[in-house]
Amino acid sequence: MFIEDDEESKIQNFDRDLQSLIHQPNFSNVKGIVIGRFQNVSKMSKDILIEVIKTKRELNNLPIIANVDFGHTSPIFTFPIGGDAEIDNDCIKITKH
């Protein structure tokens, strides 16, 4: 699952939105999460993001990569919609299949 937010996102909004995604019927099919880089105005830091993620027990065994340049960032990378991807935590890379 790929998650990104815009400049209007606040920490509490991201926390609530993440919890809402977890409650979706097919969340059990998610095998990993890639989180886009937050805008500076959001005040999201690495430590705060880690704390938010730790509050979600459903994420305990999922690989999660954050601070990726996609979504509302510059520079920007666009992931194509559809298909399969692989997350390799050992070398922190994402490959499309």
C-alpha positions as CSV (number, residue, x, y, z in Angstrom):
1,M,0.0,0.0,0.0
2,F,1.3,3.5,-0.9
3,I,0.3,6.4,1.3
4,E,0.9,10.1,0.7
5,D,-0.5,13.3,2.1
6,D,-0.6,16.9,1.0
7,E,0.4,20.2,2.7
8,E,-2.9,20.3,4.6
9,S,-2.2,17.1,6.5
10,K,-1.6,17.3,10.2
11,I,-0.2,14.6,12.5
12,Q,-3.6,13.8,14.0
13,N,-5.2,13.6,10.5
14,F,-2.6,11.1,9.3
15,D,-3.0,9.0,12.4
16,R,-6.8,8.9,12.0
17,D,-6.6,8.3,8.2
18,L,-4.1,5.5,8.8
19,Q,-6.4,3.9,11.3
20,S,-9.3,4.2,8.8
21,L,-7.3,2.4,6.2
22,I,-6.5,-0.4,8.6
23,H,-10.2,-0.9,9.2
24,Q,-10.9,-1.4,5.5
25,P,-12.2,-4.9,4.7
26,N,-9.2,-5.9,2.5
27,F,-6.5,-4.5,4.7
28,S,-5.4,-8.1,5.6
29,N,-4.2,-8.4,2.0
30,V,-1.6,-5.5,2.5
31,K,1.9,-7.0,2.6
32,G,3.8,-3.7,3.1
33,I,3.5,0.0,3.2
34,V,5.4,2.8,1.5
35,I,4.8,6.3,2.9
36,G,5.6,9.4,0.9
37,R,7.7,12.2,2.3
38,F,5.6,14.7,4.4
39,Q,5.5,18.4,3.7
40,N,7.5,20.5,6.2
41,V,4.3,22.3,7.2
42,S,2.8,19.0,8.5
43,K,5.4,19.0,11.4
44,M,5.7,15.2,10.9
45,S,9.1,14.0,12.1
46,K,10.7,10.5,11.9
47,D,10.1,10.1,15.7
48,I,6.5,11.1,15.5
49,L,5.8,8.9,12.6
50,I,7.4,5.9,14.4
51,E,5.2,6.6,17.4
52,V,2.0,6.8,15.3
53,I,3.0,3.5,13.6
54,K,3.7,1.8,16.9
55,T,0.1,2.5,18.1
56,K,-1.2,0.3,15.3
57,R,-0.8,-3.3,16.3
58,E,-2.0,-4.4,12.8
59,L,1.3,-2.9,11.4
60,N,3.6,-4.9,13.7
61,N,4.7,-7.5,11.1
62,L,4.5,-5.4,8.0
63,P,7.6,-3.9,6.2
64,I,7.2,-0.1,6.2
65,I,9.4,2.4,4.3
66,A,8.8,6.1,4.8
67,N,10.1,9.4,3.5
68,V,9.9,8.3,-0.1
69,D,9.8,11.0,-2.8
70,F,6.3,10.5,-4.3
71,G,3.0,12.2,-4.0
72,H,3.0,15.9,-3.1
73,T,6.8,16.3,-3.0
74,S,9.6,17.8,-5.1
75,P,11.4,15.9,-6.5
76,I,8.6,13.6,-7.3
77,F,8.4,10.0,-8.4
78,T,5.1,8.6,-9.8
79,F,4.2,5.0,-9.1
80,P,2.0,3.4,-11.8
81,I,-1.3,2.2,-10.5
82,G,-1.9,-1.5,-10.6
83,G,0.5,-4.4,-10.9
84,D,2.7,-5.9,-8.2
85,A,5.6,-4.5,-6.3
86,E,8.2,-5.9,-4.0
87,I,9.6,-4.2,-0.9
88,D,13.1,-5.3,0.1
89,N,13.9,-4.0,3.6
90,D,17.4,-5.3,3.5
91,C,18.5,-2.8,0.8
92,I,15.5,-0.4,1.0
93,K,14.3,-0.7,-2.5
94,I,11.0,-1.1,-4.3
95,T,10.8,-3.0,-7.6
96,K,7.8,-3.4,-9.9
97,H,7.0,-6.9,-11.2
